[in-house]
Amino acid sequence: MGDERQHVRVAVIGTGFGGLGMGVRLRREGITDFVILERAGSVGGTWRDNSYPGCACDVPSHLYSFSFAPNAEWPRTFSGQPHIRAYLERVTDTFGLRPHIRFDSEVLAARWDGERARWEIRTAREELTADVLVSATGPLSDPRIPEIPGLDGFPGKVFHSARWDHDYDLAGKRVAMVGTGASAIQIVPAVQPKVARLTVIQRTPPWVLPRMDRGINAVERWLHDTVPATAKARRGLLWLIREFQVGAFVKRPQLMKATEQLAKAHLRKAVKDPVLRAKLIPDYTIGCKRILLSNDYYPALAAPNAEVVAGALREVRGSTVVTADGTEREVDAIVFGTGFHVTDMPIGERITGADGRTLAEHWKDGMAALRGSTVDGFPNLLMVIGPNTGLANSSMILMIESTLAYIADYLRTLDRTGAAALVAKPAAVRAWNAGLQRRLARTVWNTGGCVSWYLDVNGRNTTVWPGTTAEFRRATARVDLAEYDLVPRPAGPAAATAAAEVTA
Ligand SMILES: Cc1cc2nc3c(=O)[nH]c(=O)nc-3n(C[C@H](O)[C@H](O)[C@H](O)COP(=O)(O)OP(=O)(O)OC[C@H]3O[C@@H](n4cnc5c(N)ncnc54)[C@H](O)[C@@H]3O)c2cc1C
């Protein structure tokens, strides 16, 4: 019996900036034989799932957008989630991606079929096969709620910042906000004025700097629209400033001390109560965890209906939250701003490579890839925002676009060599990662004295790129064939069947 499954050249997973950008790039390369598989019912990734009050980017919009799709209409320097989501919807239509997207198609399993040299993919709706699999499932797309004893028995409302329940009105409620990361500091000032009492449960205080946010006025918008070079120049400047900052994070963490003074002055100005202020001063070097930007977080914490309880959430007893130091508060709702499965990305459990092991098993000692994209033992698997491609201070779209260029060259290399697949050499992956770990060793992320989501359970930094975005662009400009083994096209009956399916 014939194989009824559809076969495509490229299957992409995810419709965030990464998956959509991949779609645009494929079309620009003249490739139309691809699908984009998305578990949700609309595009947007991060910017569809995070709709909490106050949600906005913390890299300026003119840099936090695609270089090939400038948007003269950004309303603010740091635009809010509805505008970023609408931008991604527009990109989807402008670049003709909709016909390629399959919604409600969560990828449940993907297995490399060595005999036929292709990926077998099972989604929530269908089975298909593909020559190349591109995983753009996002580093921050699967919310993480810590295991807290008693949480199951909590009679009130519980949700994660990335799955905001808009049907539940927080007005007049006693709310516990667990976590003080990038999402929490946007949520706190947005909800504090309307809740009866806000208890912020803080394991570690963040360093917070002023947020240079303002509306982009009509003249600027008109100028960017009529003279696109001005928007380009604005983007260029925003990029350059961030490229210069990298040195302090990577080579000279001691230079961060001056920034700490700025952050302390910011805190002093907003919080007069010395007891609260003491709780809010971090004991690690600024930059070790993500530096947060806010003008209204500290004032919200200083409000009469807010309090900060220092220490982790230890347990929930009925409707009472109990923190590490034994503080108890009765609450109506618990909001978790506790981050995502970053170093243990769930898709790893679902992708099985040439030797029958899953990516998660392959990475049991920590994530590692070649140039952030490919993994030994996983032919024709490419990742957008793979290991060590994260940034602490600049736009992830720059890293995404570099990877898209690498993947485009990868596909051209397959055509040029006539190989069915490329597979990264283990020695090349090892060498690349040894170089990264050497450079990471003296960075503020590794030496700043904090525990952050940049580090995995073994304390290894498998998330951050220790260089400028220009360096990453150079490193991913071309596929170096010396780093890959070629997998020949299958011969014999498997090839014949595969060829018949492709032409059918
Ligand atoms: C609140 C918030 C604010 C942020 N702000 C910034 C910022 O200002 N600047 C910055 O540079 N970065 C920021 N980031 C990081 C942000 O995640 C990246 O910039 C970028 O949006 C990631 O895009 P992505 O396409 O890789 O992943 P995502 O946007 O997460 O998209 C992944 C997609 O894959 C889908 N998916 C996952 N698993 C499966 C599966 N098994 N099957 C099918 N589909 C699947 C998901 O549904 C999702 O649509 C922020 C992140 C968050 C959470």
The ligand as an SDF file (V2000), in Angstrom:
LIG
                    3D

 53 58  0  0  0  0  0  0  0  0999 V2000
    6.7020   38.6920   27.6520 C   0  0  0  0  0  0  0  0  0  0  0  0
    7.9100   38.5720   26.7700 C   0  0  0  0  0  0  0  0  0  0  0  0
    8.5400   39.7180   26.3080 C   0  0  0  0  0  0  0  0  0  0  0  0
    9.6530   39.6280   25.4760 C   0  0  0  0  0  0  0  0  0  0  0  0
   10.2470   40.7850   25.0680 N   0  0  0  0  0  0  0  0  0  0  0  0
   11.3160   40.7130   24.2640 C   0  0  0  0  0  0  0  0  0  0  0  0
   11.9730   41.8930   23.8160 C   0  0  0  0  0  0  0  0  0  0  0  0
   11.5890   43.0050   24.1400 O   0  0  0  0  0  0  0  0  0  0  0  0
   13.0580   41.7710   23.0370 N   0  0  0  0  0  0  0  0  0  0  0  0
   13.5360   40.5490   22.6490 C   0  0  0  0  0  0  0  0  0  0  0  0
   14.5270   40.4900   21.9210 O   0  0  0  0  0  0  0  0  0  0  0  0
   12.9330   39.4070   23.0510 N   0  0  0  0  0  0  0  0  0  0  0  0
   11.8520   39.4670   23.8400 C   0  0  0  0  0  0  0  0  0  0  0  0
   11.2530   38.3030   24.2640 N   0  0  0  0  0  0  0  0  0  0  0  0
   11.7760   37.0120   23.8080 C   0  0  0  0  0  0  0  0  0  0  0  0
   10.8910   36.4650   22.6720 C   0  0  0  0  0  0  0  0  0  0  0  0
   10.4910   35.1960   23.0600 O   0  0  0  0  0  0  0  0  0  0  0  0
   11.6470   36.4480   21.3510 C   0  0  0  0  0  0  0  0  0  0  0  0
   12.0690   37.7660   21.0540 O   0  0  0  0  0  0  0  0  0  0  0  0
   10.8260   35.9780   20.1490 C   0  0  0  0  0  0  0  0  0  0  0  0
    9.5200   36.4940   20.1790 O   0  0  0  0  0  0  0  0  0  0  0  0
   10.8050   34.4770   20.0470 C   0  0  0  0  0  0  0  0  0  0  0  0
   10.2060   34.1200   18.8470 O   0  0  0  0  0  0  0  0  0  0  0  0
   10.1020   32.5810   18.4460 P   0  0  0  0  0  0  0  0  0  0  0  0
    9.3880   32.5250   17.1520 O   0  0  0  0  0  0  0  0  0  0  0  0
   11.4350   31.9410   18.5080 O   0  0  0  0  0  0  0  0  0  0  0  0
    9.2660   31.9110   19.6020 O   0  0  0  0  0  0  0  0  0  0  0  0
    7.7600   32.1470   20.0470 P   0  0  0  0  0  0  0  0  0  0  0  0
    7.3260   33.5210   19.7860 O   0  0  0  0  0  0  0  0  0  0  0  0
    7.6610   31.6210   21.4330 O   0  0  0  0  0  0  0  0  0  0  0  0
    6.9310   31.2070   19.0760 O   0  0  0  0  0  0  0  0  0  0  0  0
    6.9970   29.8010   19.1700 C   0  0  0  0  0  0  0  0  0  0  0  0
    5.7600   29.2310   18.5080 C   0  0  0  0  0  0  0  0  0  0  0  0
    5.9050   27.8180   18.4280 O   0  0  0  0  0  0  0  0  0  0  0  0
    4.6630   27.2060   18.7660 C   0  0  0  0  0  0  0  0  0  0  0  0
    4.9540   25.8510   19.2440 N   0  0  0  0  0  0  0  0  0  0  0  0
    5.6780   25.4840   20.3220 C   0  0  0  0  0  0  0  0  0  0  0  0
    5.7150   24.1390   20.4190 N   0  0  0  0  0  0  0  0  0  0  0  0
    5.0060   23.6490   19.3810 C   0  0  0  0  0  0  0  0  0  0  0  0
    4.6820   22.3410   18.9420 C   0  0  0  0  0  0  0  0  0  0  0  0
    5.1120   21.2460   19.5880 N   0  0  0  0  0  0  0  0  0  0  0  0
    3.9250   22.2020   17.8230 N   0  0  0  0  0  0  0  0  0  0  0  0
    3.4750   23.2850   17.1290 C   0  0  0  0  0  0  0  0  0  0  0  0
    3.7420   24.5570   17.5220 N   0  0  0  0  0  0  0  0  0  0  0  0
    4.5120   24.7350   18.6300 C   0  0  0  0  0  0  0  0  0  0  0  0
    4.0900   28.1150   19.8360 C   0  0  0  0  0  0  0  0  0  0  0  0
    2.6910   27.9610   19.9570 O   0  0  0  0  0  0  0  0  0  0  0  0
    4.4890   29.4890   19.2980 C   0  0  0  0  0  0  0  0  0  0  0  0
    3.5020   30.0210   18.4390 O   0  0  0  0  0  0  0  0  0  0  0  0
   10.1450   38.3640   25.1040 C   0  0  0  0  0  0  0  0  0  0  0  0
    9.5340   37.2090   25.5780 C   0  0  0  0  0  0  0  0  0  0  0  0
    8.4290   37.3050   26.3980 C   0  0  0  0  0  0  0  0  0  0  0  0
    7.7870   36.0350   26.9050 C   0  0  0  0  0  0  0  0  0  0  0  0
  1  2  1  0
  2  3  1  0
  2 52  2  0
  3  4  2  0
  4  5  1  0
  4 50  1  0
  5  6  2  0
  6  7  1  0
  6 13  1  0
  7  8  2  0
  7  9  1  0
  9 10  1  0
 10 11  2  0
 10 12  1  0
 12 13  2  0
 13 14  1  0
 14 15  1  0
 14 50  1  0
 15 16  1  0
 16 17  1  0
 16 18  1  0
 18 19  1  0
 18 20  1  0
 20 21  1  0
 20 22  1  0
 22 23  1  0
 23 24  1  0
 24 25  2  0
 24 26  1  0
 24 27  1  0
 27 28  1  0
 28 29  2  0
 28 30  1  0
 28 31  1  0
 31 32  1  0
 32 33  1  0
 33 34  1  0
 33 48  1  0
 34 35  1  0
 35 36  1  0
 35 46  1  0
 36 37  1  0
 36 45  1  0
 37 38  2  0
 38 39  1  0
 39 40  1  0
 39 45  2  0
 40 41  1  0
 40 42  2  0
 42 43  1  0
 43 44  2  0
 44 45  1  0
 46 47  1  0
 46 48  1  0
 48 49  1  0
 50 51  2  0
 51 52  1  0
 52 53  1  0
M  END
$$$$
